[in-house]
Each structure stands twice: as C-alpha cells, then as structure tokens.
Amino acid sequence: MEGSLNVLGAGLAYGLAAIGPGLGIGIVGGKAVEAMARQPEMAGKVQTTMFIAIAFTEALALLGFVLALILSA
Amino acid sequence: MDQFGDKLASKLHHYSVLPWNDVYGSVEAAEAFVLTNYIFFLIISFVVTLGFMLLAARKLDMVPSGIGNVAEAGYEFIRNMCNEAMGKEGQKYAPFIATLFFFILFSNLIGLIPGALPGTGTIGVTATLAVMVFVLYNFIGFKKHGFIGYLKSFVPSGIREMGWGGKLTLGVFVFVLEVVGHFLRPLTLAVRLFANMFAGGMILGIFGIFVVIGVAQLSAGGFAIAGLSTVMLLIMYAFKLFVGFIQAYVFALLTSVYIGGALHADEH
C-alpha cells in the first residue's frame, strides 16, 4: 500500500512540477520568435538568451523529475 | 494484454543499468565497480570522439576538407558562443568547452544506433561532468577575485553599499539564496542531460514495442496501430537527433555562461 502511494506521489510530483515550466517555456519561446521576427539581425543573440532562460525555467521541472525518481525508487 | 506488459517490462529493463555483457539478463549491476552497459557505450563514444579529432587534426590545411571541415565548423560554432558569453578573457576556456560539447554530442548520437545506449543516459556520467564544471567555474572565480572577493560578489552591489543593518539582514538572505542557487547549478546540469537522454531512448523503445505488438496481432486494427507507431517512431527519431544536438549545445552554453559569470563576478 505504501509503495503504491509512493508511485502515485511520484506521478503527481512530476505532473504538477511540469505545469509551470511548461507554460514558462512556451512564453519564452513565443516571445523569442516575436523578437526574432521584429529584428532578424539580432536572431543569434536572442537565441542564446532564449536557451539560457529556458534552462533556468526547466530547472524547476527537473527538480520534480528528480523527486519522482526518488519517490518511485 | 499480458504480452504487452511483459514486452514493455523487458524493454524498460534494457534501459536500466546492467552488466555490459548481459544486457538482457535479469540481474541489475549491484556491485560498485562493474562495467555496465551504459559505461560500455560511454567508452565507445570516448574512442569515437578521440578518433574523430585525431583524424580531423591529421592534415591541417588553411582550407580544410572532409572530416577536418566538420570539426572546424563545430569548433568555430563553440568559439563564437564562448566569445559571446565570456568575452576575450574566456577564450582560453574554449577548448575545454568544445571538448565537452563534442564528447556529449557523440555520446548522445551513439545512443541513436539501435541496440546501443547513450553514455550520457545514466546519472553518474552526467553528474561527473556537471561537478567538473562546478569545480572549474568556482575555482576560476576564487582565483580571479580572491576568496573573500568572490564570496562578496554573490551579494549585489546595491546591498553592499547599504549600512550595516541592510547588510546583515538583506545581505545575508541574498547570500544564502545565491549559495543554494550555485549548488543547484550542477544538479540541474546533470539531471537535464540525463533525463533527456534516458527518457528519449525509452520513448523510442515504447513505440518500437507498439510496432512489434501491432504486427503480431495479424488484424486490420493491429496493422493500423503498427503503421501509426512506425510514423511516430520516425518522427521521434528525428526529434531525438535534434535533442541530442541541442542538449550538447545547452550543456556547453551553460558551462560558458557559468564561467563567464565567475570571470565577471564583480561587475554587478
């Protein structure tokens, strides 16, 4: 019983942790496309900054992934 | 449906850490020092990277050709990225970052060969790389700004100019937050690469099982599922090729950003 609750918790942990970063990465990507369309000559710099921003946003989802692995192990 | 569960379990088992010569065996690698399936392919990707670079450097011309051209384009890509993230001072770290990039890239791409595994698909390997980066950038920061100077730079200059009251309350708070943030960096570096490579391989495996099971049904519905899964498998395969490249790039980019941050720690 305890094991199955752990697995349920793991699924919930990852699922819930993915909501915010999912929205965040969507916003970052959309804004980056907007910026690149407005100023194509800045595309390289926008892309680099976009990847850095995505990396920071993604970190939250990754913490949820780690928690899920710990809970389900 | 029992057949599906068994096949899925055996396929997922293939992705766990096993002794290298017993990939379909039932016993997971329990001892600490045993050559596992992931490390076996990691060594292969190490040899491939070394061989690729030696081949590329064998004939150095002003106008590169063939394999040298590929290596040079990749290195130039990384060098430009380093230039942007670290400035002139960081140029001497470009070879290190390019090494990381090529090694991670080859090990990701080798994981796409059917039957092979990405060396970066196990947390031990990625954690080693991430801790290496963590130690390096902190060492650079301490060396450049001195022990106290580097620690001071964790607190923004606005707070540093406050009186003692501000320094003791807000300053200590921000300092603790920054230290925690610094320790999260290697964790996220390691988990990002590991999770992408591990989960990507697993998705390919699951669609592969769908194809096999669909064909085995010998019915119209089964063939439809198999056909759909084949299309999805091809799409995911292309996507994983892209992800392997992007993850190597992101790892290299973040490394250069962290080193750049340590180099220019006193500027904000």
Contacts between the chains, C-beta under 8 A, distances in Angstrom:
chain1	res1	chain2	res2	distance
A	44	B	84	8.0
A	45	B	84	7.3
A	48	B	81	7.1
A	48	B	84	6.2
A	48	B	85	7.4
A	48	B	253	6.8
A	51	B	249	7.5
A	51	B	250	5.8
A	51	B	253	5.7
A	52	B	253	6.9
A	52	B	254	7.3
A	52	B	257	6.0
A	55	B	188	7.5
A	55	B	192	7.3
A	55	B	250	6.1
A	55	B	253	7.8
A	55	B	254	5.7
A	58	B	188	7.6
A	58	B	192	6.5
A	59	B	184	6.7
A	59	B	188	4.2
A	59	B	192	7.8
A	62	B	187	7.9
A	62	B	188	5.4
A	62	B	191	4.5
A	62	B	192	5.8
A	62	B	195	6.4
A	63	B	187	8.0
A	63	B	188	7.8
A	63	B	191	8.0
A	65	B	191	6.4
A	65	B	195	5.3
A	66	B	187	7.6
A	66	B	191	5.7
